[in-house]
Amino acid sequence: MKKVIIKIGLIAVSAALILASVFAVRSVYPWAKMFVIGPYPGDVIEQWEVANGKFKLRIERRPEMNAWMGGNFYSYQYIESGNEEWKELFTQRKDDPNPIERDRILMINEKVGFAYGIKKFAVTTDFGKTWSIWDINEANKTQTFCTDTAYIEFIKIDSDSTGQMRLRCYTYKAEPQYKFLKTNDFGKNWEIDNSMRAEKVRIR
């Protein structure tokens, strides 16, 4: 019995060492990606950038590799003026490999800019030095915006710090439901906007 346990342990350790080696080599040699188990982002196939003189925002789109009918990864990034290294705000994956939606990164003025994907929203009010990130999945744990899956469809924020968010909520019903949220601090906090009718009316 002890011999069997020892053999199983040796096999498990060997497998772990092999996987660790593959991932280490992959970071150095691009050809090693073919040996990786599971999906991973490929090379950048599209990029969009906006700037205001103080900082920049950009989205990079990468294909999902090593996956059956893979989607796309969308990386939202920023860089402060004078810096050379881009920093990531968040990355989100979508099933449909759609082109970048350019209005998902916007500058309001020299101090304020924001970015949003299907699940997350990020905003800065100090020239890109610090960022607040709002996650619909996390927010839904304390405030029930949607009873099931929710996606951010559109966000509008004005220079006076007020704004609106439109959520597309998927439930057991065939047609998606819509919820509107509002903010008065450039999107650092959101709450239900009962003044808006949650129907198919675009707020662009």
N, C-alpha and C positions, 0 to 999 in steps of 0.2 A: 504493500500500500504506500509506503514511504517513497519507494522508487517512482511510482506513478505520479505522486504529488510533485516530486522533484522534477520529473520530465515536463509536466504541465507548466511548472514555474519557469523552467528554462526556455520553453517555447514562447511563453508570454513575454519574457524579458527580451528574447531575440526579436520578436515581432515589434516590440516597442522601440528597440534600437534601430531597426530597419526604417520604420516610419519617421523617427526623429532625424535620421540621416537624409532621407528623401526630402523632407521639408527644409533642412539646412542647405542642401545642395541646390534646391529649387531657387532659393534667394540669391544664389550666385550665378547659376547657369540656367538661362531661360529654357534650354532644351529639356531640362529635367522636369518641367511641368507636366510632360506627358505621362509621368509615372505617379502623379498626385491622385489620391483617391478623393473623389467629390468635386463639386464645382468650385471655380475660382475666377476672379476678374481677368480678362485678357488685356490687350493693349488699347490705348485710347483711340476711339474711332470718331469722336466728335467732341468739340469743346466750345463753350460760350463764356464770355467774360464781360464784366462791366466795371467801370472805375469812376471815381469822383475827385481824384487828385490826392486824397488822403489814404485811401485803401482800395483794394480791388476784391471783387467776388467772381467766382467762376464755377461752372459745372463741367465735369468730365464724364463722358459716357463710355463705358467699356462693355464688351460682350461677355456673357457668362459662358465660360469654357468648361469642357469636360462634363457637360450636362445634356440630357436628352431634351430637345426643344427648349434650350436655355433662353433666358430673358436678357435683361441688361442691368448693369450696376451704374448708378448715378452718384458721383461723388461731388459734394458741395464744399467748396474751399474758399479761403480768404488769405490775403497778404497785406500787411501794413506798408505804407509808403517808406521806401528806403531799405526794406528787407528783401532778401532773395529767396527765402524758403516759404512755399505755400503751406498752409496748415488746414487740416480737414475739420469741418464742422460736423458733418455726418455723411454716411453713405446709405443709400436705399436701393433695393432691388425691385424691379418690376417684371412681371411675366411677359408683357408685350414690349418688344424692342423698338419702341417709338423714338423719334428724334427728340432732342432736348427742347423742353418748353422754355423759351427764353425769358418769359415774364415771371419765372420763379426765382429770379435774383434781381433785386431792384435797389437803387439808391434814392433816398428821400432828400437828403442834403449832405453836406460835408461830414456830419457827425453820425448820421443814421443810415443804415442799410439793412436789408433783410433777405433771407433765403428760405424757401420752403419746398419740401418734397411731398410725398403722399401721406406721410405720417408725422413728420417733424417740421418745426419752424424755428429759425434762429434769427436773432436781431441784435444789433449793436447800436449804442447811442453815444459812444465815445471814440469815434474815428477807427473802430475795429480793434480797439485794445482788449475789450472784454465782450463776451457774448452770452446772451440768455437763450437757452434752448428749451422749447416746449414740445412735448411728445404727447400725441393724442391718446396713445395706449396708456401712458402713465396718468394723464389727466382724467381719463375715463374711470379710473379706479376710485377717485374721490368725488367726481361730478359725472353723473350719467348723461353724457352728451348723446351717445348712441348706445342702444342695447346690444348691438352686435358689432360687426366690422365697420370701421369708419375710415374715410379717406379725405384728405384736404383737397378740395377742388379748386378753390380760389381764395386769395387774400388781397385786400385793399387797405392800405394805411396812408393817412394824410399827414401833412407836416405839423398839424396841431396835436398829434399823438393818438388820435382816434382812428379806429379801423374796424373792419368786418372780415369774418372768415366764413366761408361756406363749406359745410361738411356734407359729404355724400355717405349716407348710412345704409348699409345692406342688412336686411332682416330676412325672416322667412317669407316675406312677401315678394312677389315677382318684380315689382317696381321698387327702385331705391327710394328712400326717404331723404329729405334735406333738412339740415339744421343750420341756423345762422348763429354765430358767436360775435361778441363785440369786445373791444379793448379801448382803454383810454391811457395806456402807457406804452405805446408803440408795439404792443404784442407780447409784453413780458407776462401778462396775465390775460386770460380770456374767460368770458362768462356767456351764458345763453342770452341771446338778443330776442326778447319776446315781441319786439316791435316789428320784426320782419316776418313775413309769411313764408313758411318753409315749403315753397313750391318751386317749380322749374322756371325761375326767373334769374337770369344772369345779372351779376352786380358789377360787371366790368364797365 
